[in-house]
Amino acid sequence: MPNPVMHFEIAGGSDGKTLQGFYRDVFDWNINADNEWNYGMTTAEETGIGGGISATMDVPRVTIYVQVPDPQAFLDKAESLGGKTLMPVTEIPGAATIAMFADPQGNVMGLLKRP
């Protein structure tokens, strides 16, 4: 399948640790938030695809990230089809390059390019 789903993100409220604990307790996931952002990570071996659980400054949301070779090209394509860029192409040093858009109905999708 071209452009597979590679990552999920559950973000909500101001208390990421409580949210991480909730999903840890519900699904027995191991969630590692030992990083400078307190971003709780799961592994693909455990959850099917890797994911993250964190606090957010905006509305709670669940986002899936699709792996693409050129995030900007896919942002442009989404906009040409009625979508809206929410996060421009952003490099996370040592991890990935990401971007986000909303589809015409407001659903948030992430784009991911691995190094």
N, C-alpha and C positions, 0 to 999 in steps of 0.2 A: 504494500500500500504506500503510495507516495505521501509524504507529509503526515507521519503518524502522530497520534497523541502521545506526548512524552512526559508530561508533568501536570499535576493538579495543584491548586492552591485554595485553601479555605482560610479566609481572612474576615475577621469581624470584631467589632468592639475595641476597647482599649486594653484588654487584659489577655494577651496572647498565651500566657502560662495557663490560665484557667481553661481557655479554649483547647489548648494542647492536651491538658489533663482530661477533658471531656472525651476527646477522640481516643486517647490512650485507654481510658476506662471502658468506653463503648466497644471498641474493636480489638483491644489488647495489642495495639500497635506500639512498637518502640519508636519514640519520637526524640530525636537528638536536637536540642536547641543550644548546643555549646558553640556559639559563634557570636560575633559582635552585634548582630541584629536581633538575637534571640528568636531566630527563624527556625521553627521546629521542622526537621526533615524526617521523612520516612524513606524507606528504600523500595525499589521496584520488586525485590525478592519478597518483601512482606506485603505490599499493597497492590501489586500488579503493575503499577507504574509509580515512579517516585513522586513524592509530593511534599508540600509545605503547609504548615499551619501557623498563623501569626495574627497579631493585632493589626488593625488598619485605622487610618485616619479618616476614611470615608465610610460609605455604607457597607455593611457586611455583604460578602459575595463569595461565590465559588467560581473559579476560573480554571479552564483547561488550557494547556499550552500545546500547540502543534509545532512540531519540528519542521523548519523550512530552511532552504539554503540562503535566502536573502530576505531578511525581515522587512526592509524598506520596500522591496518590490511587492511583497504581499500586503503591506499597509496601503500602498498605492492602489493595488487591485481592489482591496476592500472598499476604499473610498470611492473608487470609480463605480462600484456596485451599490452605493448608498450607505456604506459604513462610515464611522467617524474615528479618527485616531484619538486614543486616550492617553497613551504613553508613547513618545517617539522611541526610535531605536536607542537602546541603552545598554552599554556594556557593563557587566558585573565582573570585575577583574578576577581571573582565575576560575570562573564558573561558566558563564554563558553570555550571550547577547539576547536581550528580550525586547519586546514591544507589545502594546495592547491596543485593541480597537473594540468598538461597539458595533454590532450588526444593526441593520435598520430597525429592529425591534428593541434595541437596547441591551441585548445580551453581550457580556464581555468575553472576549477571546484573547488569549495570549499567543504570541509567536516566540519561538525559541530557536536559537542557533547555537549548537555546541561548538566549543573550540576545536 
